[in-house]
Amino acid sequence: MLGMFDDDQRALERLGQQLRMARKKRGDRQSDAAARCRVSRETYRKMERGEPGVGVGIWVRAIGIYGDRNALAMLFPTSPFDEVS
């Protein structure tokens, strides 16, 4: 484990649950999802379990396949460079 805070771990687990629900809604098996994301089935399973350590690039790919990649912009709605003094 990477020494995550409990809130962070719960957030990652919720993200994994949402990914699982989106995959099932689409009718994909885990092996299908792994192939779409271009990762091993084990790596994909780690994502659905909310395990830390999966690269953010893989998550972005999965969100693009099963979610709304445009929603990622909402995470940082303003640039830290907007407030340069």
Secondary structure, 3 states (H helix, E strand, C coil): CCCCCHHHHHHHHHHHHHHHHHHHHHCCCHHHHHHHHCCCHHHHHHHHHCCCCCCHHHHHHHHHHHCCHHHHHHHCCCCHHHHCC
